[in-house]
């Protein structure tokens, strides 16, 4: 019997492909993705913002993969595969997101090395906003309530 608070029951409206319960690791990965995105949004340098936001997207993808992975004990031998390739195959409804973030992997690598001009401020801001939307889609996909990370600027 699972321990209280260690799993989350799926709502009736959640996608059918999702197992009846989410693993603790999936929930932790999603929470970590949200924290990583919040930290990225606070960075002043575009390379740090971009790299952090991309990492948050990877953690969001990992949450979906953890939720849809084979049951414990299943032995499946695969060659190492990109998280984005796995996401396309395990969550086809997120394929466009996977393609978007896969396309930014080289830019993230350049940003992490501090390569001058690797990322513009606009590219970093666009990625932060895209990852915020992606994480909301992940939450919906997993049958969870959407919990925005970033504060919405109020017009005034």
Residue, then its C-alpha position, 0 to 999 in steps of 0.5 A: x500500500x502506498x504511503x500517504x502523500x507519496x502518489x497523486x491520483x489521476x483526475x477523471x479528465x487526465x489523459x488516458x495514457x497516464x498511469x493511475x498514479x504519478x510517481x514521487x520522482x515525476x512530481x519532484x522533477x516537476x517541482x524542480x523544473x519550476x524552481x529552476x525556471x524561477x531561478x533562471x528568470x532571476x538571472x541578469x545575464x542572457x546566457x544564464x537565463x537561457x541555460x537555466x530555462x532550457x534546464x527547466x524544460x529538460x526537467x519538465x520533460x523528465x517528469x513526463x518521462x518518469x510518469x510514463x516510464x515502464x513499471x519498476x523492474x522492467x528490463x529494457x535495454x536501449x541505446x542512450x537517447x536524448x530526452x527530447x527524442x524520448x519525449x516525442x515517442x512517449x508523449x507524442x502530443x508534446x512532439x512540437x515542444x520536444x522539437x523546439x527545445x532540441x533545436x535550442x540544445x546547442x545554444x544552451x551548450x554555448x550559453x553554458x560555456x559563456x561564449x560571447x554573443x551566444x544568446x541575446x536578451x530577447x532569445x533568453x526572455x523568449x525561452x523563459x516564457x516558452x518554458x513557463x508555457x511548456x511546464x503548464x502543458x506538462x502539468x495539464x498532461x499529467x492531470x495536475x493543476x497548473x501552477x504558474x512560476x513567473x509573475x505576470x507583469x500588470x499593465x499600469 
